[in-house]
Amino acid sequence: MLLRIEKSLVWIIKIGIFGILFLPLFIYRPVLYPYVFSKIIIFQILVEIIFAAWLFLAVYNRKYRPDWKNPLLMSLTLFMGILFLTMLSGADIAKSFFSTQERMTGILTMLHFWVLFIILTSTFKKWHDWQEFILVSVICSFLVVLYGLGQKIGLSFLLPSEKTAAFGQWLIRLSSTLGNSIFLAVYSMLHIFLAGFLLLQKKRRLIRILIVLFLLFNLVILFLTSSRGVLAAFSLAIFLFSIFLIFSLSSQKLKIVFSTILILLIIVTSAGFIFLRSSAGQNTFNQLPTLVKRIVYFTSGAEGRFKAWNIGWQGFKQKPILGFGWENYNIVFNKYYQPFYLSKGQEATWFDRSHNQLIDLLALTGIFGILSYLMIFGALFWLLFRKIKILNTLKQKFPFVVLILMFVAYFVQNLFVFDTPAPLIIFYFSLALVYFITRSNEEPLINNEQSSTVNRFLFPVLIFLIIIFLPWMIYKFNIEPFQQSRLGIRAVHASKVELKSGFYWYQQALNKNTFTNPEIRTQLAKTVAQQYKTKNSDLQTVVEMTEFAIAEFKKSVEEHPLDARHYLYLGQLYNLAIKYNPGYIREAENILTQALELSPQRQQIYFELARIHLFKNEYNQGIDLLKQAVALDPEVRISINNLKKILKTLGEKELELELVSNTREWLKQLEQN
């Protein structure tokens, strides 16, 4: 390959990597999920472009080909293979492959991360390049931090930060350009370690001062996010670093001093926690900032997550070998749904993650998936520890220790949440960094002339394949879904102004078969339901939209036959349509019965089935279903209020007075117990 062409291709890849590292800053608002969906669409396009450039390099020069014997690459490849296998054997192949706009961590995206790792490790083998990449990423994290601080001081032109109710107060938790405070916390935590690693490598004073500032800004943001899981993981890393420092010091006096300080900190912190949680420290506790209160009561408000973990465990026990398939936790959650969740509101009843990466892997990929995932970290730590062993001085070992602690912290925080796109970019970049700094110093250099062993006829073949398949891939997997999502959000906004216009844009948003359709259909169903509560709606348009929504949700049920949510939405639409077409009663009852089979303890399904029987004047059956919903969890007020509302209506009509009286008595006894 001509040297000029080779350099041009390497520069294309390098510019693409810079673009990927700056992606956490990117937000494109006119889509349904701007914080995640827009980032990953651009990420995939950039990876596909640099993959085409890398392919030329790899075909014509062996030095750009991956080392398949490297344990880190082997474990990552095995993990990807297991994900593909679980997709094929899983409950919903399409969902496994594409994921959703809200998450964007399907196998298609994970494949792009794997390709990114291969490109990074195969192309860049000079320390100068990696220093540039780390510095660019740290600078980007600083800009993300500035955006978060702008949210904190209330700059009106920025997207609002996240609010969380805690201890009777509203806690403002910074989310910056990532849309979620936890995602921001993970992103900042990773950059604290990367900045520390780079600081130990750089010698120029000005650069070192800037890196320290970037590190401190990320540290401040880490605390302002109030993410307890990430703070716990970071604290563990600091504790482990202290232990390492104590055992590594050569001076016995310094060992004693540092050991004493560490022990005192542990004692004081433990005593403070015990005091603040006691009745004697209640007055002091009440005066503390909400963030500190959340840390003191670490598990406060976490009941929902604990139940989600248990649900994931139940899924693993049902399918322990390959699980339910990547990205299909929603199916597991619906199957083992706990009625408690409705007490947190309607939206809190739909989990697509257990909020524990290991539990997700167990439920969705089985024992093979979790083992392959753990092998990645096993290979990672083995490479880093092997490198540390051959180093002589403590100064030389420090950078590798920092990276070990970063991955320990990342692994631990994932016990409280799950992988998300922006942190994943940094995670895979950091994996590639470990690959680079732990590679053998005896790695042979391959002569460029000897490496070009591929026949020249492949050049036009490669050009042809790239011209044909690259544009098709970019359009089909990225641009087309992106366009449909834009139309979807336009439909949502237009419907609030003029229903006919909104209806038109919903039709446009759903006129192509893309993975964005289920979430657009969900927005359509919500728009339709809202019209039945709104006075002076255009009745003809409402009926047409309802029929259109019913037709679309029939497609969702067909495309995702094990997802109870689509059945429930279709049943709700049928129930709305009964007002103008009583013939839908049978279809509503049929589809809701199927929904109940998929999620036997979901109260919303009982509510909708009860509506059907009440519409048919079958009061005994309707009241019985509402009583069953209450009995699932008598602490859920929504269920009790629904039953009371129906009893009041029936009582006012003087219908089935004995039934009403008996049910009221049953409710009274239930509430007393």
Secondary structure as UniProt FT lines:
FT   HELIX           3..21
FT   HELIX           23..25
FT   TURN            34..36
FT   HELIX           37..60
FT   HELIX           62..64
FT   TURN            68..69
FT   HELIX           71..89
FT   HELIX           93..98
FT   TURN            101..103
FT   HELIX           107..123
FT   HELIX           127..153
FT   TURN            156..157
FT   STRAND          162..166
FT   TURN            167..168
FT   STRAND          169..173
FT   HELIX           176..178
FT   HELIX           181..199
FT   TURN            200..201
FT   HELIX           205..224
FT   TURN            225..226
FT   HELIX           228..248
FT   HELIX           252..277
FT   TURN            280..281
FT   HELIX           282..286
FT   HELIX           290..296
FT   TURN            297..301
FT   HELIX           303..318
FT   TURN            320..324
FT   TURN            326..327
FT   HELIX           329..335
FT   HELIX           339..344
FT   HELIX           346..349
FT   HELIX           357..389
FT   HELIX           394..413
FT   TURN            414..415
FT   HELIX           421..438
FT   TURN            441..442
FT   HELIX           448..451
FT   TURN            456..457
FT   HELIX           458..474
FT   HELIX           475..479
FT   HELIX           480..497
FT   HELIX           499..509
FT   TURN            515..516
FT   HELIX           517..531
FT   TURN            532..533
FT   TURN            535..536
FT   HELIX           539..559
FT   TURN            561..562
FT   HELIX           564..577
FT   TURN            578..580
FT   HELIX           582..584
FT   HELIX           585..598
FT   TURN            600..601
FT   HELIX           603..615
FT   TURN            616..617
FT   HELIX           619..632
FT   TURN            634..635
FT   HELIX           637..652
FT   TURN            653..654
FT   HELIX           657..672
//
